[in-house]
């Protein structure tokens, strides 16, 4: 970057020694830092200059005034310094630009240029908003006519560190990805006990916003628990010459297809452990699924993984849940479900709900066949830092036994190691998909590529950031989330995907994160953790 300093000479003589700014470009676009403007305070103070969690997000372009805090167009007193230096995709640059002095409420305006088009994008750091907003686009005279891109900046003032992400449309972020990629090769945000956004007992509520808001802001893995009643077969009159069937069907009757006319669909109440998710009245799986179906109809490029587990006080068994779900929920809407026991590719499951089954099937002749019962997570290891389901298709970090605040660092370490495992294990299959996609681009090799089997996909890496201790109020879900979520944002911005900076003995791989399951995202409009997770999918697009 050369020896360029953004602070005026008078300020440089002050006793305070400020760190210089480090910029990490986590987009697929090379960006040149072209101009640094030092903005002085003008007798006003931004009330949100520093977030309570220590993170400040800035941006410079937004077409939505409700989510935008535009940077001032009227020039503040400033010192402008031209800069020339390219930051390549997924690289880090230690600049010679001094970080803004928080004690003096200073700001820097950084202007980047896309060298391919000449378009420029600027951001003021620190920002005046709690929300991430995308960089403001400028079109200098003589710039090309290429596509105007969108970028988001996250500034970490304690580290004088700025991370730049592609501003994916969170409601349809899967639309830009290679359909041949398996879901286990992606970076997928999820939520823990997803529908627990209502007024509830202490430690029951885990989410700040509704399932629809979660989906619209990028969540693609829903963790749902239901209370199940005993299964009762729906019946219709059988022909008079029918022979007795025995078993669960009475003589002269045969089991009816679930969802038929006049059939009463058994309701599955949403719960967290033994408790209902709402104190204002029961909530049901049928309502949640209606929300998911409507979302997928409006966003056909997306998919939603639904992890379903039996909890609560219902007297039904796992086998009862399997039969109720299959006959009354899946069968009437087969077009909306993917229930094979394998990890699918995006092409196989776009517009569908992918069932992750955390319940058994039973052994009676009437049991739901495993080939139609979803990805098997029934042998789910409990409270583990790294475990594998009996089916081998799921690998889990779900250490939730945080007894006190001192255990949070242990939880963070396990979560970071889970990110590193997912990145390392996905590398081989991503390379094969890229090679296959490249080969099939020419007509001569398209037929051969179509018949070349890809390696089996890696397991789904499901990494829970959630933890709780009902008997310790400082360890209730929201209080743990308010500590863990900012730390994970910092890790994803500064360390993930970099050799030597990540966790444990794992390499950077393709830097996918796997499925990262969160609590209390979207609180007060803060979706930055989800933006960081989704943003890492850009690494997959480098050679698409």
C-alpha positions as CSV (number, residue, x, y, z in Angstrom):
1,X,0.0,0.0,0.0
2,X,3.1,2.3,0.2
3,X,3.7,4.8,3.0
4,X,0.4,6.7,2.9
5,X,-0.9,8.2,6.1
6,X,-4.4,9.5,6.4
7,X,-4.0,11.6,9.5
8,X,-3.1,15.3,9.2
9,X,0.3,16.4,10.5
10,X,-1.0,18.3,13.5
11,X,-2.9,15.3,14.8
12,X,0.1,13.0,14.2
13,X,1.9,14.8,17.0
14,X,-0.6,13.9,19.7
15,X,0.6,11.5,22.4
16,X,-1.9,8.8,21.5
17,X,-0.4,6.2,19.2
18,X,-3.1,4.8,17.0
19,X,-2.9,1.5,15.2
20,X,-3.0,1.2,11.4
21,X,-5.9,-0.2,9.6
22,X,-6.0,-3.8,8.3
23,X,-8.5,-4.5,5.4
24,X,-9.6,-8.0,4.5
25,X,-11.4,-8.4,1.1
26,X,-13.8,-11.4,1.5
27,X,-15.4,-10.9,-1.9
28,X,-14.7,-12.3,-5.4
29,X,-13.8,-8.8,-6.7
30,X,-10.3,-7.3,-6.6
31,X,-10.7,-3.9,-4.9
32,X,-8.3,-0.9,-5.0
33,X,-8.2,1.5,-2.1
34,X,-8.2,4.7,-4.0
35,X,-8.9,7.5,-1.5
36,X,-8.8,8.0,2.2
37,X,-10.5,11.0,3.7
38,X,-10.0,11.9,7.4
39,X,-13.3,13.4,8.7
40,X,-13.1,15.5,11.7
41,X,-15.9,15.8,14.3
42,X,-18.2,18.8,13.9
43,X,-19.7,19.4,17.3
44,X,-21.9,16.4,17.2
45,X,-21.7,12.9,18.4
46,X,-23.1,9.8,16.8
47,X,-25.1,8.0,19.4
48,X,-24.5,4.6,17.9
49,X,-20.9,5.0,17.0
50,X,-20.0,2.0,19.1
51,X,-22.2,-0.9,19.5
52,X,-22.6,-2.5,23.0
53,X,-21.1,-5.7,21.6
54,X,-18.0,-3.9,20.4
55,X,-18.7,-4.1,16.7
56,X,-19.4,-1.2,14.4
57,X,-20.8,-1.8,10.9
58,X,-20.6,0.7,8.1
59,X,-21.8,0.9,4.5
60,X,-22.4,3.3,1.9
61,X,-25.2,2.3,-0.3
62,X,-28.8,1.2,0.4
63,X,-31.9,1.6,-1.7
64,X,-34.1,0.9,1.3
65,X,-34.4,4.0,3.4
66,X,-35.7,2.0,6.4
67,X,-32.5,0.1,6.6
68,X,-30.2,2.9,5.5
69,X,-28.3,5.6,7.4
70,X,-26.8,7.5,4.4
71,X,-23.4,8.9,4.9
72,X,-23.3,12.7,4.8
73,X,-23.2,14.2,1.3
74,X,-22.2,17.6,2.6
75,X,-18.4,17.5,3.1
76,X,-17.2,17.5,6.7
77,X,-13.8,19.2,7.4
78,X,-11.4,16.6,6.0
79,X,-7.9,15.7,4.8
80,X,-8.0,13.6,1.7
81,X,-5.2,11.4,0.7
82,X,-5.0,9.5,-2.7
83,X,-4.0,5.9,-2.3
84,X,-3.2,3.2,-4.8
85,X,-3.1,-0.5,-3.9
86,X,-5.1,-3.6,-4.9
87,X,-6.6,-6.0,-2.3
88,X,-7.1,-9.3,-4.1
89,X,-10.1,-11.5,-3.3
90,X,-9.9,-13.3,0.0
91,X,-6.7,-11.6,1.0
92,X,-5.7,-9.3,3.8
93,X,-3.8,-6.1,3.6
94,X,-2.1,-4.2,6.4
95,X,-2.3,-0.6,5.4
96,X,-0.3,2.5,6.6
97,X,-3.6,4.3,7.2
98,X,-4.2,5.2,10.8
99,X,-7.4,4.0,12.3
100,X,-9.9,6.7,13.4
101,X,-9.5,8.0,16.9
102,X,-12.7,6.9,18.8
103,X,-11.9,9.3,21.7
104,X,-12.3,12.2,19.3
105,X,-15.3,10.8,17.4
106,X,-13.3,10.7,14.2
107,X,-14.2,8.9,11.0
108,X,-12.5,7.8,7.9
109,X,-14.1,7.7,4.5
110,X,-12.6,4.9,2.4
111,X,-13.2,4.8,-1.3
112,X,-12.5,1.6,-3.2
113,X,-12.5,1.0,-7.0
114,X,-13.4,-2.1,-9.0
115,X,-10.5,-2.1,-11.5
116,X,-12.6,-4.0,-14.1
117,X,-15.3,-1.4,-14.3
118,X,-13.9,1.8,-12.7
119,X,-16.9,1.9,-10.4
120,X,-16.2,3.2,-7.0
121,X,-17.6,2.4,-3.6
122,X,-17.2,4.3,-0.3
123,X,-17.7,3.7,3.4
124,X,-17.3,5.8,6.5
125,X,-15.8,4.1,9.5
126,X,-17.0,3.9,12.2
127,X,-20.6,4.1,11.1
128,X,-23.5,5.9,12.8
129,X,-25.8,2.9,12.5
130,X,-26.2,-0.4,14.4
131,X,-27.1,-2.1,11.1
132,X,-24.9,-3.3,8.3
133,X,-25.6,-1.5,5.1
134,X,-23.9,-1.8,1.8
135,X,-21.3,0.5,0.4
136,X,-22.4,3.6,-1.5
137,X,-21.7,3.3,-5.3
138,X,-20.2,6.1,-7.4
139,X,-19.8,6.2,-11.1
140,X,-16.9,8.6,-12.0
141,X,-16.8,10.0,-15.5
142,X,-15.2,7.5,-17.8
143,X,-16.1,4.5,-15.7
144,X,-17.3,1.4,-17.6
145,X,-20.8,0.2,-17.9
146,X,-20.4,-3.0,-15.9
147,X,-22.7,-4.2,-13.2
148,X,-22.9,-2.2,-10.1
149,X,-22.0,-4.5,-7.2
150,X,-23.0,-4.3,-3.6
151,X,-20.6,-4.7,-0.7
152,X,-20.9,-4.6,3.1
153,X,-18.3,-3.5,5.5
154,X,-17.9,-4.7,9.1
155,X,-15.5,-2.7,11.2
156,X,-13.9,-4.1,14.4
157,X,-12.6,-1.0,16.2
158,X,-10.8,-2.9,18.9
159,X,-8.6,-4.5,16.2
160,X,-8.6,-1.6,13.7
161,X,-9.9,-4.2,11.3
162,X,-12.2,-3.8,8.3
163,X,-13.8,-6.9,6.5
164,X,-15.5,-6.4,3.2
165,X,-18.3,-8.9,2.2
166,X,-20.4,-9.3,-0.9
167,X,-23.9,-8.0,0.0
168,X,-25.9,-11.1,-1.0
169,X,-29.6,-10.8,-1.2
170,X,-30.3,-12.7,2.0
171,X,-33.8,-13.8,0.9
172,X,-32.4,-15.6,-2.1
173,X,-28.7,-16.1,-1.5
174,X,-28.7,-19.7,-2.8
175,X,-29.7,-18.5,-6.3
176,X,-26.0,-17.6,-7.3
177,X,-24.5,-21.0,-6.3
178,X,-23.6,-23.9,-8.5
179,X,-26.6,-26.3,-8.4
180,X,-24.2,-29.3,-8.4
181,X,-22.9,-28.4,-5.0
182,X,-24.1,-30.7,-2.1
183,X,-25.6,-28.8,0.8
184,X,-22.8,-30.0,3.0
185,X,-20.3,-27.9,0.9
186,X,-22.1,-24.7,1.7
187,X,-22.1,-22.1,4.5
188,X,-25.6,-22.2,5.9
189,X,-27.1,-20.1,8.7
190,X,-29.5,-21.8,11.0
191,X,-31.4,-21.1,14.2
192,X,-31.7,-23.2,17.4
193,X,-35.2,-23.9,18.5
194,X,-36.3,-21.7,15.6
195,X,-40.0,-21.0,16.5
196,X,-39.2,-20.0,20.1
197,X,-39.7,-16.2,19.5
198,X,-42.8,-15.8,21.7
199,X,-43.3,-14.8,25.3
200,X,-42.3,-17.9,27.2
201,X,-40.8,-19.2,30.4
202,X,-37.2,-18.3,31.2
203,X,-34.6,-20.2,29.1
204,X,-37.4,-21.4,26.7
205,X,-37.1,-18.5,24.3
206,X,-34.1,-18.7,22.0
207,X,-35.0,-16.4,19.1
208,X,-35.7,-12.6,18.8
209,X,-37.8,-12.7,15.6
210,X,-40.2,-14.9,13.8
211,X,-39.4,-17.8,11.5
212,X,-40.5,-15.8,8.4
213,X,-38.1,-13.0,9.4
214,X,-35.3,-15.6,9.9
215,X,-35.9,-17.0,6.4
216,X,-36.0,-13.6,4.7
217,X,-32.7,-12.8,6.3
218,X,-30.9,-15.9,5.2
219,X,-31.7,-18.7,7.6
220,X,-31.9,-22.1,5.8
221,X,-31.8,-24.5,8.7
222,X,-34.6,-24.7,11.2
223,X,-34.4,-26.6,14.5
224,X,-37.9,-27.6,15.5
225,X,-39.2,-29.7,18.5
226,X,-42.8,-31.1,18.7
227,X,-45.0,-32.8,21.2
228,X,-46.5,-35.9,19.6
229,X,-49.9,-37.6,20.3
230,X,-50.3,-41.4,19.8
231,X,-50.9,-42.3,16.1
232,X,-54.4,-43.2,15.1
233,X,-54.9,-44.6,11.6
234,X,-57.5,-42.7,9.5
235,X,-60.0,-45.2,8.2
236,X,-62.6,-45.5,5.5
237,X,-65.2,-48.2,4.9
238,X,-63.7,-51.1,3.0
239,X,-65.6,-53.4,0.6
240,X,-67.8,-55.9,2.4
241,X,-65.7,-58.9,1.1
242,X,-62.5,-57.5,2.6
243,X,-60.6,-59.9,4.8
244,X,-59.5,-58.9,8.3
245,X,-56.2,-57.1,8.3
246,X,-55.3,-57.3,12.0
247,X,-52.6,-55.1,13.4
248,X,-53.6,-51.4,13.8
249,X,-56.5,-51.5,11.3
250,X,-59.8,-52.9,12.5
251,X,-61.7,-55.6,10.6
252,X,-63.5,-54.2,7.5
253,X,-61.3,-51.1,7.5
254,X,-58.2,-50.0,5.6
255,X,-55.8,-47.2,6.3
256,X,-56.5,-44.0,4.3
257,X,-53.9,-41.8,2.6
258,X,-53.1,-38.9,5.0
259,X,-54.7,-35.6,4.2
260,X,-57.7,-37.0,2.4
261,X,-61.1,-35.3,2.4
262,X,-62.6,-35.5,5.8
263,X,-59.4,-36.6,7.4
264,X,-58.4,-34.8,10.6
265,X,-54.8,-34.0,10.6
266,X,-53.2,-34.6,14.0
267,X,-51.7,-31.3,15.3
268,X,-48.1,-31.4,16.5
269,X,-47.5,-28.7,19.1
270,X,-44.2,-26.7,19.1
271,X,-42.3,-27.1,22.3
272,X,-38.8,-26.6,23.8
273,X,-38.1,-29.5,26.1
274,X,-41.3,-30.1,28.1
275,X,-42.6,-26.5,27.7
276,X,-44.7,-24.8,25.0
277,X,-42.9,-22.2,23.0
278,X,-45.6,-19.6,23.8
279,X,-47.4,-18.7,27.0
280,X,-50.2,-17.0,25.0
281,X,-51.5,-20.1,23.3
282,X,-50.2,-23.2,21.5
283,X,-48.3,-23.0,18.2
284,X,-48.3,-25.8,15.8
285,X,-46.1,-27.4,13.2
286,X,-48.8,-26.9,10.5
287,X,-48.5,-23.2,10.9
288,X,-44.8,-23.2,10.7
289,X,-44.8,-25.4,7.6
290,X,-47.3,-23.1,5.9
291,X,-44.8,-20.2,6.4
292,X,-42.0,-22.3,4.9
293,X,-44.1,-23.4,1.9
294,X,-45.1,-19.8,1.2
295,X,-41.5,-18.7,1.4
296,X,-40.2,-21.4,-0.9
297,X,-43.0,-20.6,-3.4
298,X,-41.8,-17.0,-3.5
299,X,-38.1,-18.0,-3.5
300,X,-37.9,-21.2,-5.7
301,X,-34.0,-21.1,-5.8
302,X,-33.8,-21.8,-2.0
303,X,-34.1,-24.8,0.2
304,X,-34.9,-25.2,3.9
305,X,-33.5,-27.9,6.1
306,X,-35.9,-28.9,8.8
307,X,-34.5,-30.7,11.8
308,X,-37.4,-32.3,13.6
309,X,-37.2,-33.9,17.1
310,X,-39.9,-35.3,19.5
311,X,-40.0,-33.6,22.9
312,X,-42.7,-32.3,25.2
313,X,-45.4,-34.2,27.2
314,X,-47.2,-35.9,24.4
315,X,-47.8,-39.7,24.8
316,X,-46.8,-40.6,21.3
317,X,-43.6,-42.4,20.4
318,X,-40.9,-41.7,17.8
319,X,-42.7,-44.3,15.6
320,X,-45.9,-42.4,16.0
321,X,-44.3,-39.1,15.0
322,X,-42.8,-40.8,11.9
323,X,-46.2,-42.1,10.8
324,X,-48.0,-38.9,11.5
325,X,-45.5,-36.7,9.7
326,X,-45.2,-39.0,6.7
327,X,-49.0,-39.6,6.2
328,X,-50.4,-36.3,7.2
329,X,-47.7,-33.7,6.4
330,X,-45.3,-35.1,3.8
331,X,-47.5,-37.3,1.6
332,X,-50.1,-34.6,0.8
333,X,-47.2,-32.2,-0.2
334,X,-44.6,-34.4,-1.8
335,X,-43.7,-31.7,-4.2
336,X,-42.4,-29.6,-1.3
337,X,-40.3,-32.3,0.5
338,X,-37.0,-34.0,0.0
339,X,-37.0,-37.1,2.2
340,X,-34.2,-39.3,0.8
341,X,-31.7,-40.4,3.4
342,X,-28.8,-38.8,1.5
343,X,-27.3,-35.3,1.5
344,X,-28.8,-33.7,-1.6
345,X,-27.3,-31.3,-4.1
346,X,-28.9,-27.9,-4.5
347,X,-30.4,-29.0,-7.8
348,X,-32.2,-31.9,-6.1
349,X,-33.8,-29.9,-3.3
350,X,-34.4,-26.3,-4.5
351,X,-37.9,-25.3,-3.6
352,X,-38.2,-28.1,-1.1
353,X,-38.0,-28.9,2.6
354,X,-35.1,-31.2,3.4
355,X,-36.0,-33.4,6.4
356,X,-33.3,-34.0,9.0
357,X,-34.9,-36.7,11.2
358,X,-34.0,-36.7,14.9
359,X,-36.4,-39.5,15.8
360,X,-36.6,-43.3,15.2
361,X,-38.9,-45.0,12.8
362,X,-40.1,-48.1,14.8
363,X,-39.9,-51.7,13.6
364,X,-43.5,-52.7,12.9
365,X,-44.5,-53.6,9.3
366,X,-46.4,-50.3,9.1
367,X,-43.3,-48.3,9.9
368,X,-42.2,-45.6,7.5
369,X,-39.4,-46.9,5.2
370,X,-36.0,-45.4,5.9
371,X,-35.7,-44.6,2.2
372,X,-38.5,-42.1,2.6
373,X,-37.8,-40.8,6.1
374,X,-35.1,-38.1,5.5
375,X,-31.5,-37.8,6.6
376,X,-31.0,-39.9,9.7
377,X,-30.1,-38.0,12.8
378,X,-31.9,-40.3,15.2
379,X,-28.7,-41.5,17.0
380,X,-27.8,-37.9,18.0
381,X,-24.8,-37.7,20.4
382,X,-25.6,-35.6,23.4
383,X,-23.6,-32.5,24.6
384,X,-20.6,-33.2,22.5
385,X,-17.7,-31.1,21.1
386,X,-17.4,-33.3,18.1
387,X,-19.7,-36.3,17.4
388,X,-21.1,-38.3,14.5
389,X,-24.7,-39.6,14.1
390,X,-25.0,-43.3,13.7
391,X,-25.9,-42.9,10.1
392,X,-22.6,-41.1,9.4
393,X,-24.4,-38.3,7.4
394,X,-24.2,-35.8,10.2
395,X,-21.3,-34.5,12.3
396,X,-22.2,-32.3,15.2
397,X,-20.8,-29.8,17.7
398,X,-23.5,-29.4,20.2
399,X,-21.8,-28.8,23.5
400,X,-24.5,-26.9,25.5
401,X,-23.6,-27.7,29.1
402,X,-22.4,-24.2,30.0
403,X,-22.6,-24.2,33.8
404,X,-21.1,-20.7,34.3
405,X,-19.8,-17.8,32.3
406,X,-16.2,-19.2,32.4
407,X,-17.4,-22.1,30.2
408,X,-18.2,-19.8,27.3
409,X,-14.6,-19.7,26.1
410,X,-14.7,-23.5,25.9
411,X,-17.9,-23.3,23.9
412,X,-16.3,-20.8,21.5
413,X,-13.3,-23.0,21.0
414,X,-15.4,-26.0,20.1
415,X,-17.5,-23.8,17.7
416,X,-14.4,-22.5,16.0
417,X,-13.0,-26.0,15.6
418,X,-16.3,-27.0,14.1
419,X,-16.0,-24.3,11.4
420,X,-12.4,-25.5,10.6
421,X,-13.6,-29.2,10.3
422,X,-16.3,-28.2,7.9
423,X,-13.9,-26.2,5.7
424,X,-11.3,-28.9,5.5
425,X,-13.8,-31.8,4.8
426,X,-15.7,-30.0,2.0
427,X,-12.6,-29.2,0.0
428,X,-12.3,-32.4,-2.0
429,X,-16.0,-32.5,-3.2
430,X,-15.9,-28.8,-4.1
431,X,-12.8,-29.3,-6.2
432,X,-14.6,-32.2,-8.0
433,X,-17.7,-30.1,-8.7
434,X,-15.6,-27.3,-10.0
435,X,-13.7,-29.7,-12.3
436,X,-16.9,-31.3,-13.5
437,X,-18.5,-27.9,-14.2
438,X,-15.4,-26.7,-16.1
439,X,-15.4,-29.9,-18.2
440,X,-19.1,-29.8,-19.0
441,X,-18.8,-26.2,-20.3
442,X,-17.5,-27.6,-23.6
443,X,-19.9,-29.6,-25.7
444,X,-17.3,-32.3,-26.5
445,X,-16.9,-33.3,-22.9
446,X,-20.4,-32.6,-21.6
447,X,-21.6,-36.2,-22.1
448,X,-18.6,-37.6,-20.3
449,X,-18.9,-35.2,-17.4
450,X,-22.5,-36.1,-17.0
451,X,-21.7,-39.7,-16.5
452,X,-18.7,-39.2,-14.2
453,X,-19.8,-39.8,-10.7
454,X,-18.9,-37.2,-8.1
455,X,-17.4,-38.4,-4.8
456,X,-19.8,-38.9,-2.0
457,X,-20.7,-35.6,-0.3
458,X,-19.2,-34.9,3.1
459,X,-21.5,-35.2,6.1
460,X,-23.6,-32.2,7.1
461,X,-21.5,-30.3,9.7
462,X,-24.0,-28.9,12.2
463,X,-22.3,-26.5,14.6
464,X,-24.5,-25.1,17.4
465,X,-23.5,-21.8,18.9
466,X,-26.3,-22.2,21.5
467,X,-26.0,-23.2,25.1
468,X,-28.1,-22.7,28.2
469,X,-28.3,-23.4,31.9
470,X,-31.8,-23.0,33.3
471,X,-30.6,-22.6,36.9
472,X,-28.2,-19.8,36.1
473,X,-29.8,-16.6,34.7
474,X,-26.4,-15.4,33.4
475,X,-26.4,-18.5,31.1
476,X,-29.9,-18.2,29.6
477,X,-29.9,-18.4,25.8
478,X,-30.0,-14.7,25.0
479,X,-27.2,-13.8,27.5
480,X,-24.9,-16.5,26.1
481,X,-25.8,-15.4,22.5
482,X,-24.9,-11.7,23.3
483,X,-21.4,-13.0,24.2
484,X,-20.9,-15.7,21.6
485,X,-22.4,-14.0,18.5
486,X,-20.0,-11.0,18.5
487,X,-17.0,-13.3,19.1
488,X,-18.0,-15.5,16.1
489,X,-18.4,-12.4,13.9
490,X,-14.9,-11.4,14.8
491,X,-13.6,-14.9,14.1
492,X,-15.3,-15.1,10.7
493,X,-14.0,-11.7,9.7
494,X,-10.4,-12.0,10.9
495,X,-9.4,-15.7,11.1
496,X,-11.6,-18.1,9.3
497,X,-10.3,-19.4,6.1
498,X,-6.7,-18.3,6.7
499,X,-3.8,-20.8,7.1
500,X,-2.3,-20.5,10.5
501,X,-5.0,-18.3,11.9
502,X,-7.9,-20.8,12.2
503,X,-8.6,-23.3,14.9
504,X,-6.7,-26.4,15.7
505,X,-4.8,-28.6,13.2
506,X,-7.2,-28.0,10.3
507,X,-6.2,-26.1,7.1
508,X,-8.3,-23.4,5.5
509,X,-9.8,-25.7,2.9
510,X,-12.5,-23.9,0.9
511,X,-13.5,-21.9,4.0
512,X,-17.1,-23.1,4.0
513,X,-18.6,-23.0,7.5
514,X,-21.1,-25.8,7.3
515,X,-24.4,-25.2,9.1
516,X,-24.0,-22.7,11.9
517,X,-26.9,-22.8,14.3
518,X,-27.5,-19.6,16.3
519,X,-29.6,-18.0,19.0
520,X,-31.0,-14.5,19.1
521,X,-30.0,-13.3,15.6
522,X,-31.9,-10.4,14.2
523,X,-32.1,-8.8,17.7
524,X,-32.7,-5.0,17.1
525,X,-32.1,-5.6,13.3
526,X,-28.6,-7.0,13.7
527,X,-28.1,-9.7,11.1
528,X,-24.3,-9.4,10.8
529,X,-23.6,-12.9,12.0
530,X,-25.8,-14.3,9.2
531,X,-24.2,-12.0,6.7
532,X,-20.8,-13.3,7.7
533,X,-21.9,-16.9,7.3
534,X,-23.6,-16.4,3.9
535,X,-20.7,-14.2,2.8
536,X,-18.3,-17.2,2.9
537,X,-20.1,-18.8,0.1
538,X,-18.5,-16.3,-2.2
539,X,-15.3,-18.4,-1.9
540,X,-17.1,-21.1,-3.9
541,X,-17.7,-18.7,-6.8
542,X,-14.1,-17.8,-7.4
543,X,-13.8,-20.5,-10.1
544,X,-17.4,-21.2,-11.0
